[in-house]
Amino acid sequence: MASDKHELVQLDELPVFIKVHQYPGSSEVPPHWHQSIELSFTLKGKIDHFIIGGVDYQTQPGEILIINTQVVHSVRNLNSTKNDLALTLLFPYSLVLQMFPEMDHYQFEVKPVEELSIEQATQYHHLQTLLSKIIATKLAPAATFKNLDLTILSYKVLKILLKYFLKPRDNKCQISRNLIITGHLRNALDYIQDHYQEPITPQDIANSCHLSRQYLQRVFHQNMGTTIGKYLKNFRAQKAYQDLRHTANTLTAIAMNNGFSGIRSLNRAMVDYYGQTSMQIRKSSSAPYSSY
């Protein structure tokens, strides 16, 4: 779905998407969803905010998170160090169905280690070993059988997940419900992305989705982990941050171009989201600028 602005998955030559994250600084992945099953593994350091279906996780070294199909998730890491090292695996849902045709009736569940059965805990440690090998192999210089090694390791991970970490879905309509919910969220996020520079309100966003404001607010908060109003302010802050870092526009122009009423509201948003005022962010960049 190359035209889908929320589908951030792009497979390369491997049947499984593999990405190693080495964080030299702060990083963000906006809320999104995909059909693929996602696995996140933190080898070193931590992830400050990994929000899955509205639940905010802070990962520790060795921690494994699973994101089931069509579940909204996002990442925000503000205190990265040179030692931070994490892995993302994406298993296309078609591949999972091929390996396990009953997958529509199940979902993955990887609980914290202390809540696992003895058998699951053993397999959890096995997963940690395999995922560490994937990171090492991915970072190693190119070799003749590198992609084959990565594929074999990834398939071993998938086998363990399917064999030891499945649970029945609460009901057979869960995937259909997720599709409906993500459809509502898709429409709301699309509207925000297209109109954030305008003085829009949560009611405007709900009207664009042909939903009541109360219903959309509830669905939004349950799945995105924040309110519509706060998401809109944060989205504008992210856009303004890029302008502050990479353009010479005045602070007034940046505020107005990103939907803020003025510099004061811009500053409040930047302090809330980044912990710095607009001028502090600008001074830390290399862009030439005018103050006002």
N, C-alpha and C positions, 0 to 999 in steps of 0.2 A: 504494500500500500504506500507507494512512494509519495502520493499526494496527501496522505494523512499527516497533519502537522503534529499529532500526538503519538504516532507510531514511530518510535525512535530506533527500531531494530533494523539493522542492515547486515545480512549475512555476507561473509566473504567466501573464500574457497573451501571452508570447512562446513560440515553439516550442522555444527553447533557454533554459536557466536561466543567468542572468548575475548575478554578484555581485561588486562591488568592495569590497575590504577595505582600510580605512584604520585602522591600529592605534594607538589612543591609549595602549595598555598591553598587558599580557600577554594572551594568548588561547589557547584550546584547542578543538580539535574531537576528540571521542572516537573511538576506532576504529569504523569503520562500513564499509559497502559498499553498492553499488547497481548496477542494471543499466546505468545511464547511463555513457557515456564521459566522464571528467572531465579537463579541462585546467587546469593552474595556471600562471599567469604572474606573475612578480615584476618589477614595473616599477622600484620604488625600495626600498631597504633590503634585508631578507633575511627568510627564514623559518628559524628555528633548527632545527626538527626536523619534516620532512615525511616520515613513515614510510609506505612503499608496499610491501606484501607483505613486510614484515620488514626492508626496506632503509631506512636512515636518511639522508635527504638534507638538506643545508643549502643553500638557494638563494641565488643572487647576482642583482643587477640584470640583467634581460634574460633570465633563465633560464626555460625552459619544461619542465614536467613533464606526463606523460600517465599517467592511471590507467585501465587497461583494465577491462572489465566484470567484476563480481564479485570484485574484488581489494580486500582489506582495507587501509584507509589511515587515518591520523590526522595531526593537526597540533598542535604545541606550540611556541608562540612566547613567549619569556620576556623578551626584551630589545628590545621594540618601541620605535620612536621616532616622532615626529610626521611624519617623512618616509616611513615605510613605506607602500607602495602595491602591492597585488596584485590579481589577477583570478582568478575561478573561472568556468569555462564547463562546463556539463553538457549533453551531447548525448544525448537519450533513445535507447536502443538501437534502439527501433522506427524512429526517424528515420534512424539510420545504416543499418539494414537496408534501408529504403526506398530510400536513395540508392545502396547497395552491397549487393545481396542475398547476396553471397558472404562477408559479414563474419564469419560463424561460423567460417570457416576461416582467419581472419587475426586479427592483433592489431596495435596501434600500437606503434611503438618510436621514440622521439626520444632519440637519444644526445647526449652533450655535444658542443658545436660542433666541438671539435678532432677528433672521431671521425667526423664526417659527410663524405660525399662532397661534391665541389664543388657539384653540383646541389642536394643537400640543404641545404648551408650557405646557398646563395642563397635557398632557400625558407624556411629558418629565419629569416633576416633579414626576409623578407617577412611571415612570421607575427608577428614582433615588432612590425612597423609596424601590422599589422591589429589586433593585440591592444591596442596603445597607443591606437589610434583608438576601439576599443570602450570602453576606460576613459574617455577624454575625452568620448565621446558619452553614456555612462551617467551621468557626473557633471554633464553640462550641464543647464541648465534645460529643463523640458518644452517640447517643440516638436511641431508637427503630424505630422512624419514620423520622430520619434525612434525609435519601435519598429520601423519599417520599416528605418531605417538600421542599427539593431542587428542585425536579422535578416539583412540582406544581408551585413554584415561577418562575422557568425558563420558563415554558409553558405560564405563565401569561405575562412574558416579550415578548416572541415570538408573542403572540396574539396582544399586543399593537403595536409591530413593523410592523406586517402584516396589521393591521387595519389602522394605522395612518402615517406610514413612508415609504410607497412604492411609486415608481414613474415608469412610463413605461420606458423600455430601449430605447436608442436612435434608435436602429434598431434591427431587429430580429436575426441578425448575430453576436451580441455583444459577446455572450458566445463562439461561434465558433472562433471569432477573438481572444478573450482572450486565448483560448486553443492554438492557433497557436503562439501567442506572448510568452506565458509561455513555450511553447515547445522550441522556440529559446533561451529563457533565461535559461531554464533547461540545454540545451546543452552547452551554454557558461559557466555557473557556474560549471557544471560537469568538463569541460575541465580545468578551473582554479583550481578547487579543486584537480584534478589529476596531474597537471603540474606546480603548483605555485613555486615549488622548482627549476624549470628550467628557463632559460632566455627567457621566452615567451613574445610576443608582442601582442597588439590588433589585428594586422593582422593575427597572428597565430591563435588566438581565433576565428576570423571570418572565416578563412579557415577551421577550424575544424567543424564549423556549416554550411559550404557550403553557406555562405552569403557574400555580399560585406561588407567591413569594415564600410563604411559610413552608410549603412542600420542598421547594428548591433549596431553601436555606437548610432544612433538615438533612436532605440527601447530600448536599454539598459538605456540610460539617461532618457527617458520618464517614464520608469517603475521602475527603481531602484533609481532614484534621484541622480545619480552620473555617472561619466564617467567610461569606462571599465578600463582605466589605474589607476584611483584613487581607484576603487574597488579592483583591483589586489594588489595595494600597501597596502591598508587597510587590506585585507585578509592575506597578508604576515605578517603584523604587529600583527594581532591577534594571528597567530600561533607562532610568535617570542615571544610575551608576555607570552604565556603559557610556553615556554621553559625557559624564563628568570625567571619566578616565580617557576618553578617546576623541573628544571634540574640543574646540575652542569657544563654544557657545557660552554666552553669559549664564549666570545662575538663574536669572529671571526667565530667559528663553528656555532653558532646560526644564524649569518648573512648568511653564505653560505648555511646552511641547509634550509633556508627559502626564497631563491631566491634573496637575496640582494647581491650587488657586494662587500660589505665590511661593516665595522663598521660604517663608515660615513653615508652611505645610510640607514643603519639600524637605526641609531640615528635620522636622519631626519624624517623617517617614524614614529618612536615612539613618537617624540615630536609633530608631526602633529596630531597623533591620540590619544595619551594618555597625552600629555602635559609634559612628562618626558623623560629624556634620558634613554638609556638602562641600564646604571650603576645605575641610581636613582631607576629604577624599580627593578633591581636585589637586591639592598641594602635593599629595603623595604620587600623583601621576606625572607623566612627562609631557602632557599636552599643554601647549600655550593657551592662555586664557585671559578673559577679562572678568573682573570680580562680579559686576552687576550688569 
